Each structure stands twice: as structure tokens, then as C-alpha cells.
Amino acid sequence: MYFRIVIVSIALLGFGFLAQASDTHNLYHTDLKKFYSLKKEAGSSPKYFKYIRDKMSDYYSNSQPKCNASLFDRLKENSVAFENNPTDYIIHALVVSDIAMHKNERMKITPLIHRMEQKIKRIKDKNLLVFAEQVIGLYYLDAGKNETAIHYTINALNSAKELKDTVNYQVLYYTISSIYYADGNYQKSEEYLLKTIYYEQFGFDEVHYNNMMALALLAEHKRGKPQDAMAIYLDLMDEVAEQDKAVFYNNLGRLYYELSDYSKAEKSLLISEKYAKISRNDLLESAYANLSDCYSKTKNFERSYHYLVLKDSVVSAQKKVESLAELEELKKQDLIKIQNLQKKNAQEKLLHEQTKTVRLVLSLIFLVVLLASVILFALRLRLKNRTLVRISFDKMKQSPLIEKEVVLSESFRKISPLLLAKFEQILHEKEIFKDPDLTVQKLAKRLGTNVKDLSQTINGHYGMPFRTLINEKRIELAKHMLIEEKYLNYSMAGIAESVGYASKTSFYKHFKEITGVTPSNFQSYALKLVQDEKELTTQNSELLPD
């Protein structure tokens, strides 16, 4: 019963902490349930993992405001749940990576990327492998580890080629181009960018404009071929969307400026200014700066100064807006911090008081249970020792120091009567077992026989080996000495030496093996039994008539 109480106490001890985390764990359970629900919805489509990634990312984004836990702590906790399933782990890691990319916090998932690198070795789904290696490559590109980035992206490209997945070629070639660009290898970057443009026919032709703009900038600034860049700009002129015209004409104007065609530069930059005022105020500073430079080259210093002033006014206005925005943001953050701190302090205080009370009650319960357990154990041990001493004491009274012959079948008895008589005489009369150096070889020589015959005689008559018999004789004698009055002033070491033990340790060991209790316990309980018998005898004698 007391074991049940201990278990209940331990369970209650953890209840306070479990209750505190229950809301978060319920959310984790809901997250996992959502993941497997989406996996079922996706079915067996080759790109099922993209469906799960997109839907799961939206789910996390929409549910996060309702959760007190940090988003990335929550994602990390959920990732652990998929540890034993490499495929599910990779899919969930793609979700985490997608969220980190949109929040511009990809470096927060470094441990997750390292685990992905280990898990992809066990992925058999080539489509998933292509996507996972592409994500790992992008991570290392952001981390500035271009060699590792190119390794994973090339692996993804090779897997895509095995699948004949031409749609992915475009994305992967563009990534490889970006890596070579970041590494300063502009020739290679241009080579893969051209491959990207070629594969637009199989993938996303809507990104053609962006690809061509990248190629133009690469030709102009990194490859030193402004004429090639100009040809690309002129080809793209009819494809430019309204929202892109401010950037397009600003870049075109700057290119005309570099080619010393200041008239066309002016026209392009004025168009850029027009569209920047409509939808891209952030580009006004660049447009005004370029126009100021352009008018300076044509010696129109009045216009040049005019646009320089406009540029400075835009910069000042932007700085003012930014400063006000920063101030408002700081105020907002300070207010949120104060509110969160007050809320946290109130919760911590309440939780502390509750935990303190629960711990105090549980500690008292635990101590009571522990004390009861110790007392019960001590009582059981005491009862066990008393029983063992009683059994040993009764045997000692029945046949003190005399062993009865063990009845064995004739087939097991190889006894020499003469040798047995000589052995018993020397055993009982001479008490040879008191010799601490006694061995069967030494005794056989003393009796004028060999070890084999002596051992067979002892085994056959007593039903035990020589060494066991000697130890039993010694312990039997020790038991008598422990309760006889004339030996009560002997120490345990003295009694051990008197019965033939060279060390107190060996004495204690054999005493416990034979009787089940220690010499001290035996003496304590046996003396009480002797005293009880004396008192009983006295009472009986008083009751008898004279």
C-alpha cells in the first residue's frame, strides 16, 4: 500500500509543472495532427511535399499569434517528433525553412539544416531529395559557404536530370548562377543564367524579365560589356510592366550616362522620375542623383543643382520619416515590453505561490510516506532477523556441536568407517576446526590417508564438502560463545579468532551465509531468548508445590 502512496506522491509532484506546460503541449499535438492530415490530403502526388509545405506554413503563420511559445521553439519541438521518420522530418524541415526564409531568419535553423544533411542520405524519393538539396544549397549561399552551396545545388540538378524534371532545371540553374555571382566567378554566373533563360520554355516564362535584367546588370557591371547590356534593355522595353518602369528607366538612363549619350540618359531618367513619383518614392533619391550627374555633364549646372537639392530633400525627408518611424517603433516596443513584463511578473508570482504551496504539501506527504516506508522496512527486517535467530537458536539447543549423520543412499556413500572414526575423534575432541590454517591436505596427512579418501568419507557421512563442514563447526561454536556468560566480554574479533577465523571479515561473511543474520544481531536476539527462558523457568518453579 505504501508503494502506491509513493507513486501517487511523485505523480502529484510533477502535476504543477505539467499543468503549466499543458497548453503548449496541446498545441504541439494539434500541429502534428494537422501535418498528418495534410499528408493524407496530398495523397500520392509526386510533389505532395510542396502542398504540405505551403499549407503547413500558412497554418503556422495564422496560429502563431494565439500561442505564447516562440515560433522557432515550437517548430524545433515539432521537428523532434519526426526524428524517427526521415521523410516526414525532411518535409517538416522544408516547412521550417520556408518560414525562416520569409522572415529573413534562415540562420536560426542551422541545427535543423545539419540534421537534414544527415537525413537526406536515407531518402528514397528523388523528387523530395531534389527539393531538400536545393533548400540546403540556398541556406549555405546565405551563410556565405559557396563551395558547400554549389555541392548541394549540383547534386539537386543531377537528381532532377535523372527525373527529367525540366521545370526544376530553371530554378536550379538560376541558383547556381547566383552562387557563382556571389563567389565572383561572373563568367560561370553568366553561363548558368543563360541556361536559366533557355529553360524558361519548360518552366516559368513570367520571370523572363527578371532573368534578362539580371543578365544585363551582370554584363554591365561585372563583365564590362555595357553594349551587350544596352541590347538587352532595348529588347525588354516593350515587356516592362508599369510597376517596373521606374527601376527599368533609371537603370537604362544610368547606362546611357556611362556610354556618354547624355541626351538619351536625360530622357530615360525623366521617365524614371515620373514613375517613381507615382509608385516608387524610394527610387526618387537615385533618379535625382542620376539626373544631377547627367545635367552636370552637359554643363547645365542650374538643373544639376536643382536635382541635387531635390535629392538632399528626399534624403532628409526619408531620414525624418525613418527617425519618426523608429521612435514610434521604440515607443511601441517599450510599451509592449512593459505590458509583457507586468503580465509575466503577475503570472510568475501566482505560479510561484501555487508551486510553493503544492511543493510544501507534497514534500510533507513524501516525508511521511518515506518515514513510514523506512519504519516498515526496519520492522520487517527486525522480524526476519528474530525469526532466523529463533530457528538457529532452536537448532543449537537440539544438537549442540554434534552433527547428525546425513542419510544418503548407498550408491553415494564411499565411507571408510575407520577413517570416519579417526576424523570424528580429532574433530570433536581436538577441535581441529579452530586451526585457522587447516586444510584438507594438512588433515589427510595427519590422519595418514589421502585427500580423495578423506573427502569422500566426509561427503558421504555429512553430505557436505570439507570446507563447508569446517565453517559450520566454527559458526556453531561461535553461536554458543556469543550467548555464554563467560564470553560476553569478548569482542567479535576475539570470538572469530577463537573459533578458527584469521579475519573478522571472513567470520562475518560465513556467519551471515549460515545463519542469515550478522553475529551482532544473533547475539542481541539470542540473549533475549535466553533471558526469556530463564524467567519462564523461574515462574514455573514458583508455581510448583513445595
Sequence and secondary structure as in RCSB ss.txt:
>XXXX:A:sequence
MYFRIVIVSIALLGFGFLAQASDTHNLYHTDLKKFYSLKKEAGSSPKYFKYIRDKMSDYYSNSQPKCNASLFDRL
KENSVAFENNPTDYIIHALVVSDIAMHKNERMKITPLIHRMEQKIKRIKDKNLLVFAEQVIGLYYLDAGKNETAI
HYTINALNSAKELKDTVNYQVLYYTISSIYYADGNYQKSEEYLLKTIYYEQFGFDEVHYNNMMALALLAEHKRGK
PQDAMAIYLDLMDEVAEQDKAVFYNNLGRLYYELSDYSKAEKSLLISEKYAKISRNDLLESAYANLSDCYSKTKN
FERSYHYLVLKDSVVSAQKKVESLAELEELKKQDLIKIQNLQKKNAQEKLLHEQTKTVRLVLSLIFLVVLLASVI
LFALRLRLKNRTLVRISFDKMKQSPLIEKEVVLSESFRKISPLLLAKFEQILHEKEIFKDPDLTVQKLAKRLGTN
VKDLSQTINGHYGMPFRTLINEKRIELAKHMLIEEKYLNYSMAGIAESVGYASKTSFYKHFKEITGVTPSNFQSY
ALKLVQDEKELTTQNSELLPD
>XXXX:A:secstr
 HHHHHHHHHHHHHHHHHHHHHHHHHHHHHHHHHHHHHHHHHTT TTHHHHHHHHHHHHHHHHGGG  S HHHHH
HHHHHHTTT HHHHHHHHHHHHHHHHHTT GGGGHHHHHHHHHHGGG   HHHHHHHHHHHHHHHHHTT HHHHH
HHHHHHHHHHHHHT HHHHHHHHHHHHHHHHHTT HHHHHHHHHHHHHGGGTS GGGHHHHHHHHHHIIIIIS  
HHHHHHHHHHHGGG  GGGHHHHHHHHHHHHHHTT HHHHHHHHHHHHHHHHHH GGGHHHHHHHHHHHHHHTT 
HHHHHHHHHHHHHHHHHHHHHHHHHHHHHHHHHHHHHHHHHHHHHHHHHHHHHHHHHHHHHHHHHHHHHHHHHHH
HHHHHHHHHHHHHHHHHHHHHHHSTT        GGG    HHHHHHHHHHHHTS GGG TT  HHHHHHHTTS 
HHHHHHHHHHHHSS HHHHHHHHHHHHHHHHHHSGGGTT  HHHHHHHTT S HHHHHHHHHHHHSS HHHHHHH
HHHHHHHHHHHHHHHHHHS  
